Amino acid sequence: VTQSTADSYYLRRLNLLGKDKGVGLPYFEAVSDSGKVVRGFVRKANAGALDLACRMFGYIKKGLVAENTNFKYVSEDTLATYDGIAIDFIQCPKDAKSVYECSVDWTADPSVYKPGEELALECMNYDEEYYFDDFMLVSSTRDETLTVSNPGVPLVVLKSKSGAKKSGFIYTGDRNAAHLACKYVGYSSVKDAYTGKSDDYVDFWMREKIGYLISMVACVPGARDFDKDCSFTYAESSLFDLDRAGVVVECQ
């Protein structure tokens, strides 16, 4: 692992700390040339790093679950027994075969982060890989029509190599993803992005009919390609409150 400001560290151990199989907080131990040992969690990572981590855990698919907000994945008491966040950002090329192909921004001052900001990772095995195919911002009414709009609710279409398609709404995402979405539909940037107000744009009946396809999408700063620069987690619609949740994006 190449450190951005000092000597090289070598990964000695990597665990996925959590309650459920394939879901949790990546926790690592690394040692430097001089013998210094660093342990801790990760705050942010690009899609290449997430994919590599899941393959190291024996899975074939990655997905960013989000931060450990409200200690959803690991409790505060458990976190107190571990070192804090040690990596601010790790970046790996697509299809990296080793962490030694990656670059790391180490955390200079762990105290600037609060427990609960740790990156949480979901690793899964899918029968087919799906890729970004189409995207639009929409609104709807009970007359079964979807209308392109701005602001609007993101509707995404994914396609596999065999031609199979999946489509649906996005439950939540970061501002980098919203910015890329706006550029994709012809705008220069994102003006606003928020959750919990999708009722104003997509009728409850329509969201229930189409459903959520992605629970979380996150992109690196300056992202240009959904497949290369972003990561997502498939949604289980039964997990979400269709009355209150959902992403709304406003472009400019």
Salt bridges, closest charged atoms under 4 A:
GLU29 OE2 - ARG12 NE 2.78
GLU29 OE2 - ARG13 NH1 3.08
GLU29 OE1 - ARG39 NE 2.70
ASP51 OD2 - ARG55 NH2 3.15
ASP88 OD1 - ARG43 NH1 3.54
GLU117 OE1 - ARG43 NE 3.91
GLU129 OE1 - LYS61 NZ 3.17
ASP133 OD2 - LYS165 NZ 3.41
GLU144 OE1 - LYS209 NZ 3.26
ASP199 OD1 - ARG207 NH2 2.23
ASP241 OD2 - ARG244 NE 2.75
GLU250 OE2 - LYS191 NZ 3.71
